């Protein structure tokens, strides 16, 4: 085994990288780790004018209130349905985009495709919803075209039954191009000689895709899938709160909007904190479970086990 270098030697060698890391560490500390202390509100009858130190403790009463609240279960059901639809319909799209970009021969066409696919990611959800409203809304382009042809307008933006598909369509339009960056990075690491050897053996494009490309990307696909499962209860906030009034809370109320309306708007800070804490705990358990399954399937996952331990 190599001898460990003294701290002074490592500092003189890597101090620039450590300084570059400081802003990111401070950002995580201030906006992610310090707010964890506020989770104690979930176990209190929190009163803002009394603060955390002087509010009365009530144990798990806030979680019992959540259990008895039908609005919470409606929000949880909507969240699970929307998360499942997003996982099935959105997750494969960035992979498909990356495979398409990787198969393009012309660098000019490839750069143009990537630019067009990346741009929507930098638009805010307010602008994205406005664009969809102008295109698919009751007075939008599509419905005006239907009226001119003598057909009845279609309530694309206000139909609760098709709202999950609308949400996924908006998400694909906005973020699928940006999400394909990681898959493109994985594709660039595939050994080109494998394709050449397979082509010499007579393998066509689809066989090379199935037997070389996808197996080479399996680790990255599993890793991103684990991360998505761990974050499955966070389907979004702005996208849903902007469309909540048009389709109704019965279709657009998710855990994030429930927490906002219960805690911030309704003033029941403890119930909102309890809902957020419950969501975080369930997400952590899902992440751990998905990672354990990945280990059983022979993939490294996120939390890797040390060899020999």
N, C-alpha and C positions, 0 to 999 in steps of 0.2 A: 504493500500500500504506500501511496505517496505521502510524504510528511506534510502536515498542514502548515501553510505559510503563516508567519506571524501577522498580527492584525495591522501593524504599521506598514508592512510590505503590501498587504492587500489593499489598504487604504490609499497608498501612493499610486497603486496600479489602477484602482477603480473609482477614485473619488469623483470623477466627472459623471459617471453613471449614477452614483449615489445621489448627487445633487440633482440630476435630471429626474430622479424618482421621487424626490421630496414633495413637489406639488401634487402628484397623484396620491401619495400617502396622506397628505394633509386633507385632500378632497374627500378621500374615503373615510378618514377619521371624523371630520366635521359633519359630513352629510349622511354617513351610513352607520358608523359605530356609536358616536355620541347619542344620536336619537334613540338608540336601543334602550337607553335608561328610561325614556318616557313610557316604555311598556308597563311600568308599574301602575300607570293610570288604569290599566285594564283590571286591576284588583282593588280599585278605590272607588268611592263615590266622589269623583273628582269635581271640585268647584274651582273655576279659574281664579276667583278672587281670594281663595285660600291657598292655592298652589299645591304642589305635590307633597310638600313637607307637612301640611296641616290638614289635608283632606282625609276623611275617614276611610279606613280599610273595610272592605266588605267581602273579602275572599273571592270566591268564584261566582258570586251572585250575578255579575255582568254576563258571564258565560251561560248561566241558567236562563237569564232573560233573553239572550240570543237564541237559545234552544227553543224557547217558547214563542219566538217572534216569527210569524209566517212570512214577513217580508224578507227576513234573512234567508229562509229556505228558498224563496223564489229567486233571490239574487244568486244563491249558490247553484241552483238548478240552471239558471241562464248561463252562469259562468262555465259550468261543466259542459253544457251543450256547445257553447261558442268555442271553448277551448278544444273540444273534440273535433269540431268542424275545421278549425284553424290547423290543428295538427294533421288532419287527413288531407286537406286541400292546399294549405299554404306551404307546408314543409317540403314537399317534393318539387315545388316550382323553382326555387333557387338552384337546386341540383340540376333540373332540366335546362335552365338558362345557362348554367356553367358548361354543361355538355355541349350546348349549341354554340356558345362562344368559342369553346376549345376546338370545335370541328370546323370553324370558319378558316378558310385558307388566306383570304385577303386581310392583311393587317388594318387596312383602311376601314373595311366593313366591320371588323372586330372592334376597333376603337369607337366607331360611330354607334354600334349596338350597345357597348358598355356605357357610353356617355348618356344615351337616351334612357337606359335602364337605371342609371345611378341618380339622375336628376330629381325624380319625384321624392326621393328620400329626404331631400333638403327642404321640402315644402312642409309647412305646418299643417296640422290636422284641420285647422280652421279653413285653410285654403283648399285642402283636398275635399272636404265636405262641401264647400261652396262650388267647386268644379263639378262634383257629382250631382249636386242639386241643379246646377244649370244644364246639365246633360240629361239627367234622368228624373228630375223633379216634375211636379204636376204642370208647371209652366216651362219645363225645360225643352231642349231641342228635340229629343226623341218623341215626347208626347205631343208637341206642336206638329211634328211631322205626321204622327198618327192621326191627329185631328184633320189635317189637310187632306189626307187620303180617305177620310170618312170612317175611320176606326176609332174605337173607344180608347181613351188614355189608360195606361197601365200604372198602378201606384207602386213604382219601384222603390221609392224612398219612404213610403208610409205603411207598407204591408208588414205586419209583425211576423207572419208565417215565413216570409222569405228574407227576413232581416239577417239571419246568420250568413246566408249566401252573399248578401250585400256587403256585410262587414268583411268577409274574406276577400271579396272582389276589390274592395278599397285597400285592404292590407297588401294584397298581391301587387296592385298598381303602384303603391307607395314604396314598399320595402323589399319586394322580391329581388329587384336588381341589386340592391345594396347587400342583401344577404348572400348573394352568390359569390362575393369576394373570397370568402373562406374556401368555398369549393374550388374556385379557380386556383387558389394557392395550393390546394391539395393536388389538383390535376397537374400543376407545373412540376410536382415532385415525382410523378410517375416516370419510370425509366423508359425512354423512347425505344431502347433496344428490344424491349418486350413486344412492342407493336411491330417492329421490323421482323422479329422472329416469327410472330404469329402470322403476319402477312405472307412471309415466305412459305409458311406451311399451308397457305390457302384459306386462312380465316378471314371472313368478311368483316365489314364494319360492325355489325351487330354482335358477332361473336367476340370481337376484340373488346367491345363495350362491356359485354356480360362477363367475360372471363379475365379481363385485365383491368379495365378502368374502374368498374364498381368495386371489385375486391381490393384494389389499391386504395380506394377512398373509404373503405368500410370503417376504419378507426375514427376518421373525422366525422362520418355520418352518425356513428354511434355516440360520439362525444356531443355533437350538437343536439341529437335527440334526447340525451340525458339532461342537458341544460334546459331544453324546451319543456320536458316533463317536470323538472323541478320548478319551473316558472309558469306552470300550466294554469294556475289560478289567477295570474296577472294577465288578463286578456286585453287590458288597455283602460284608459280613463277618459282622455280627451275625446277619442273617437265615439265613445258611448254617451258621454254627457252632452255632446253637441247634437246628438240625434235622439235623445231620450224623449223629448216632447213630441217629436214627429211620429214615433212608433209606439210610444207609451212605455211606462216603467215595467209593464208585464213582459216586454220583450227585450228592453235595453238596460234594465237594472242588473248590474253585476256587482261583485263584492267591493270593487274600488269605489263605484258610485254610491253604493249603500253606505260604506264607511263615511264618505263625504257628507251625504245628506243626514245621516244619523248623528255624526260627531260635530261637523262644522255648522251645517245649516240648522239642525235640530237642537244643537247645544248639549247633546248627550255624549260628551267626550269619552266617557268610560266605555260605553257600548261600542263606539267607533274604534277605540283602541283594542277592545276585546276581539272585534271582528278582524282587525288587521293582524293581531297576534296569532289568532287561530289560523288565518290564511298562511302566515309565515311558517308556523309549525308544520302544517300539512304539507306545504311546499318542500320543507327540509326533509320530511319523511319520504315524500315521493322521490326526491333527489337521491336519498340514500338507497331506497329500494331499486331505482333504475340503475344506479351504479353497481349494486350487488348483482343484479341480473347480468349486467355487462361483464362482470368478472367471471360469472359462471359460464358465459358464452366464449370466454377466452380473450375478451377485449380489455385494454388497460383501464378504461373509464376515466373518471376525474380524480378520485382518490386512489392512487395506485398503492398496491401492497409491495413492501420490500421483499426482494428475493431472499428466500431462506428463512422468512419470519412467519 
